[in-house]
Amino acid sequence: MSLRDSYWKANLRLMVFCLVIWFVVSFLFGILLVDYLNTFRLGGYKLGFWFAQQGSIYTFVVLIFFYSWRMNKLDRKYGVNEE
């Protein structure tokens, strides 16, 4: 496998990982599992409501920074960084 293919495969793996986390937090926790999660409380709010209103946004912002950090590491590893 060429270096270019390995880089692209690692990038796709990272994107899929981030998208799965985002899906689980926003769709499963915020919509499908909201009734179960509402039995728990976080800061005075029902947990399902919190995930639907705040948790998915916080998770998305954290995933942006995580993706940027991991892509910088991948870029250095495969020699395609911009320095």
Secondary structure, DSSP 8 states (H G I E B T S, - for coil): --HHHHHHHHHHHHHHHHHHHHHIIIIIIIIITHHHHTTSEETTEEHHHHIIIIIHHHHHHHHHHHHHHHHHHHHHHHT----
